[in-house]
Amino acid sequence: MNQQRIVNFIWQVADLLRGDYKQHEYGDIILPFTVLRRLDCVLEPTKDVVLEAAEKSMTTNLVDSIRDQMLKRITGVGFYNTSQYTMGKLHNDPNNIAKNLENYILGFSQDARDVFEKFDFSNKIASLDESGQLFLIVEKFCTVNLGPNIIDDLQMGSIYEELIRRFSEMSNETAGEHFSPRDGLKLAVDLLIDGCEDDLNNPDKASTVYDPCAGTGGALSLFRDRVHEYSTEHRVICFGQELNPQTYATCKADTLLRGGDASHIAFGNTLTNDAFPDNTFAFQISNPPYGVDWKKSKKEVEEEYKTKGMQGRFGAGLPRISDGQLLFIEHMVSRMRAPGLGGGRIAVFMNGSPLFTGSAGSGESDIRRWLLEERDLVEAIVAMPNDFFYNTGIATYIWVLNNQKPEERKGKVQLINANGVFTKMRKSLGSKRNELSDEQIKAIVREYHAFEESETCKIFDTSEFGYTTITVERPQRDENGNVVRDRRGHPKADAKLRDTENVPLNEDIDEYFEREVKPYAPDAWLDRKKDKVGYEIPFTRYFYQYTPLRPSTEIAEDIKQLETSISQHLAELGL
């Protein structure tokens, strides 16, 4: 049974809930059963050996920690189950299904039990038992083989995400909060590791990778799999934090199934409760929520900003409360491995607002100034195709940050316009109508690696994104048109006529004023005390291509032909 057939099968199992549960509740029940069946199938080959070893360990009074490690070595993964039950045996005793299933869950090792606690699985069992559907659900899942010999880890991750996407759409939730399309992640990973191949080929080294908005763990899994294409011996140590209980549970289960350290997957709000404050990472990859407010985190974030300043995570500035994307970038920068230890790299998805939202002096502008000029971290920004994500058709970008830029990239930012690079999907998935082929991903990465200007690639000095906002004043005038002056004889400024101009940092302000303002407002002057320096990245402006308007005669001819066609159709209809 292939991946899509398994998704369709599990989706049909959800139909059993119709009538007893509301649609938005389907995913809360079906997803944990999917995870349970996967764990069940993975443990099946070693089940008898584990039970025998567990029983023997009880008679020899082994220390719990030693027993725990021993049983994990037997299973070959980061978990085990010492209950006498499997899903198949549960199916054989329908009259005691609820009690036996609870016993089965309690038989898992602690990390796996935590997964089902976050799913609130015990309450789901009781509810299904009461509605008379528990046995039916278990029976159905027993007929699908989710063993690793049938479905590999990457496919299983895709199954989880496809189910979440479908259930989210059904309940009008935002599926994009939980995961990113695999083709986008592949591009982000390849951009992230470009130039690091020698290290990744070294089996004696290890790489750390972190996602502060881990979702189901898709980015971490893809990164690990991609690195293992260079060397299966190179250790990849994954860390992640996730706020949503269900997706956290799925991510932790996936980590366990891959033999990873489940303690590296944390539950909670990254902005208010950083789970890894003492860690730094060689690589970070994430898709933070777009345009989501940070009101719930406001108190803690502002407190850290005020008390810790640049010693904390958010010292560069705070964005407007309606959009917290730049807070996640600040957080990730604080977790970059120091240049002296090998440096850190980041690939993070953003929508368009972090490029330009916020005037000079605003939190957004100050953060951009810090990233671009003060820290020189922004290495490249890649514009993605529209209609690329499951939950939005808006423009999105991958920011690539590096605190150890190669010499030729220092003080530079590379902009790549891949907006027109895509393949139309045969069938859309939510808002996702476009995808990237493997060849298209390679072509974008080649352009990034080449670091040469072209029609779709522009390279700028970081200072070119900066500007000074100057305040242009005009005098008040009385009813006779005379300038109103203060006690010192200076003209009084008329607030109604006040204006501002943005002057590029590489231009002389006085020369700009004489050239662009004075000829049109001879009585104007500048209030230089109000000067503010700002930064923005007007991405689309750099790649704008003018399309000439069609000649009016050509448009008129088209209208005539259309009128003739309409008349002919009306005549055929006898009208």
Summary of the structure (lengths in Angstrom):
residues: 575
radius of gyration: 29.7
end to end distance: 57.4
largest distance: 106.2
contacts: 1826
relative contact order: 0.08
helix: 49%
strand: 17%
